[in-house]
Amino acid sequence: MTRLTRSAHFGSIRVRTPFVAPGQRIGVMGGSFNPPHEGHARVAETALKRLGLDQLWWLVTPGNPLKSHGGLMPLDERMAACRALAKGPRMHVTAFEAELGTPYTAATLEFLKARFPTANFVWVMGADNLATFHRWQNWREIARRMPIAVVDRPGWRLKALSSPAAQALGRQRQQESRSKLAALPGRPAGWTLLSTRLSDQSSTRLRGGK
């Protein structure tokens, strides 16, 4: 098994997350959210409904290791902007990665599974992320350990499905009609692509004033 990158704070009780009850189904949607927009809200709402989740976490990262941090809004401002979009009692905005001390999703998910062994987590991301998933640290290990829900984004469906990661993980793809089974205990990890009503908003366009 590939060794995952940990931090010195991996087991610290000072790493604060939203409350988790045993057996809950929780979607984790990570990103810089610089800034968050309607497209992010659409991904979150789609995952919450289609996967039958008890919670959906907006995990605001200190910074994406694959992107430049120039022009990155302060973390507290991005969290406040996410809270304005995360509607309903089942959505929660958190930035516990800053306390965990790692920017890598693989380590974050390992931490969640270790701290909450009876919860059922699903990693949620847009199709644009699947297109570059093969560049993430330990991406194969992420796909092996945790179900992944990929929500369609405008202009990205074909790029995502033809990406190196999608091709490599083709045998693990599950039917969209069976998406609610993704977070059930005892199910093998796999990924599914969820269709939804699309929003053409993007953080890049918003930062550019378009």
URMOLIN-V275556 format. One record per residue. RES is the residue in one letter. SS is DSSP state (H for helix, E for strand, C for the rest). Layout:
BEGIN
RES_SS + RES_SS
END
This chain:
BEGIN
M_C + T_C + R_C + L_C + T_C + R_C + S_C + A_C + H_C + F_C + G_C + S_C + I_C + R_C + V_C + R_C + T_C + P_C + F_C + V_C + A_C + P_C + G_C + Q_C + R_E + I_E + G_E + V_E + M_E + G_E + G_E + S_C + F_C + N_C + P_C + P_C + H_C + E_H + G_H + H_H + A_H + R_H + V_H + A_H + E_H + T_H + A_H + L_H + K_H + R_H + L_C + G_C + L_C + D_C + Q_E + L_E + W_E + W_E + L_E + V_E + T_C + P_C + G_C + N_C + P_C + L_C + K_C + S_C + H_C + G_C + G_C + L_C + M_C + P_C + L_H + D_H + E_H + R_H + M_H + A_H + A_H + C_H + R_H + A_H + L_H + A_C + K_C + G_C + P_C + R_C + M_E + H_E + V_E + T_E + A_C + F_C + E_H + A_H + E_H + L_H + G_C + T_C + P_C + Y_C + T_H + A_H + A_H + T_H + L_H + E_H + F_H + L_H + K_H + A_H + R_H + F_C + P_C + T_C + A_C + N_E + F_E + V_E + W_E + V_E + M_E + G_E + A_H + D_H + N_H + L_H + A_H + T_C + F_H + H_H + R_H + W_C + Q_C + N_C + W_H + R_H + E_H + I_H + A_H + R_H + R_H + M_C + P_E + I_E + A_E + V_E + V_E + D_C + R_C + P_C + G_C + W_C + R_H + L_H + K_H + A_H + L_H + S_C + S_C + P_H + A_H + A_H + Q_H + A_H + L_C + G_H + R_H + Q_H + R_E + Q_C + Q_C + E_H + S_H + R_H + S_H + K_H + L_H + A_C + A_C + L_C + P_C + G_C + R_C + P_C + A_C + G_C + W_E + T_E + L_E + L_E + S_C + T_C + R_C + L_C + S_C + D_C + Q_C + S_C + S_H + T_H + R_H + L_H + R_H + G_C + G_C + K_C
END
